[in-house]
């Protein structure tokens, strides 16, 4: 019985020693885990912020491109004389002006061998200063001689 009680005491002491040594390892594990977590967060947070900025820039770019495309479609459907007048009074739409701070549209009309070339450009405040303005080009092609509607083609059969 004395031998059995000694064995029980030894087992309890071992258990206690293991328990105490386990606490030391737990503290080290917590410190290592916290260090790893801090490292991962310090690397991930700038990436998440940059990703948000890229999404915002991409939305602005897409809106500006839509604005140029709509204006170019509208202008290429007009006669050349009206295009000249419209280019003098270009302004961004309300939606574009609302979402792109200080948006400014400009355009040029140049005559070349196939017709009149229209180049539209848009700039806005949040665009990086070193970036070139976003531009889109289209042509106003005059009707071919003899292809226009004449009084003889307008008659009903």
KAZI-V229503 format. One record per backbone hydrogen bond with DSSP energy under -0.5 kcal/mol. CO is the residue of the C=O (numbers start at 1). NH is the residue of the N-H. E is the energy in kcal/mol with one decimal. If there is no record, write none. Layout:
# KAZI-V229503
<<CO | NH | E> <CO | NH | E>>
This chain:
# KAZI-V229503
<<1 | 5 | -2.2> <2 | 6 | -2.0> <3 | 7 | -1.9> <4 | 8 | -2.0> <5 | 9 | -2.3> <6 | 10 | -2.6> <7 | 11 | -2.2> <8 | 12 | -2.2> <9 | 13 | -2.4> <10 | 14 | -2.5> <11 | 15 | -2.4> <12 | 16 | -2.5> <13 | 17 | -2.9> <14 | 18 | -2.9> <15 | 19 | -2.3> <16 | 20 | -2.7> <17 | 21 | -2.7> <18 | 22 | -2.2> <19 | 23 | -1.4> <20 | 24 | -1.3> <21 | 25 | -1.6> <22 | 26 | -2.3> <23 | 27 | -2.1> <24 | 28 | -1.9> <25 | 29 | -2.8> <26 | 30 | -2.5> <27 | 31 | -2.3> <28 | 32 | -2.7> <29 | 33 | -2.8> <30 | 34 | -2.7> <31 | 35 | -2.4> <32 | 36 | -2.7> <33 | 37 | -2.7> <34 | 38 | -2.7> <35 | 39 | -2.2> <36 | 40 | -2.5> <37 | 41 | -2.6> <38 | 42 | -2.5> <39 | 43 | -1.4> <40 | 44 | -2.4> <41 | 45 | -2.6> <42 | 46 | -0.5> <43 | 47 | -0.8> <44 | 48 | -2.3> <45 | 49 | -2.4> <46 | 50 | -2.6> <47 | 51 | -2.3> <48 | 52 | -2.0> <49 | 53 | -2.0> <50 | 54 | -2.6> <51 | 55 | -2.3> <52 | 56 | -2.1> <53 | 57 | -2.8> <54 | 58 | -2.4> <55 | 59 | -2.1> <56 | 60 | -2.1> <57 | 61 | -2.5> <58 | 62 | -2.4> <59 | 63 | -2.3> <60 | 64 | -2.5> <61 | 65 | -2.5> <62 | 66 | -2.3> <63 | 67 | -2.2> <64 | 68 | -2.4> <65 | 69 | -2.5> <66 | 70 | -2.6> <67 | 71 | -2.3> <68 | 72 | -2.7> <69 | 73 | -2.4> <70 | 74 | -2.2> <71 | 75 | -2.7> <72 | 76 | -2.6> <73 | 77 | -0.7> <75 | 78 | -1.4> <79 | 82 | -0.5> <79 | 83 | -1.9> <80 | 84 | -2.0> <81 | 85 | -1.3> <82 | 86 | -2.6> <83 | 87 | -2.5> <84 | 88 | -0.9> <85 | 88 | -0.5> <85 | 89 | -0.6> <86 | 89 | -1.0> <87 | 90 | -0.8> <93 | 97 | -2.8> <94 | 98 | -2.1> <95 | 99 | -1.9> <96 | 100 | -2.7> <99 | 101 | -0.6> <100 | 103 | -1.4> <101 | 125 | -3.2> <104 | 123 | -1.9> <106 | 121 | -3.0> <108 | 119 | -2.3> <110 | 117 | -3.9> <112 | 115 | -0.8> <115 | 112 | -3.2> <115 | 117 | -0.5> <116 | 140 | -3.0> <117 | 110 | -2.6> <117 | 119 | -0.5> <118 | 120 | -0.5> <118 | 138 | -2.5> <119 | 108 | -2.0> <120 | 136 | -2.2> <121 | 106 | -2.4> <122 | 134 | -1.5> <123 | 104 | -2.5> <124 | 127 | -1.0> <128 | 131 | -1.5> <134 | 122 | -2.4> <136 | 120 | -2.9> <138 | 118 | -3.6> <139 | 141 | -0.7> <140 | 116 | -2.6> <140 | 142 | -0.6> <144 | 147 | -2.1> <150 | 153 | -0.6> <150 | 154 | -0.9>>
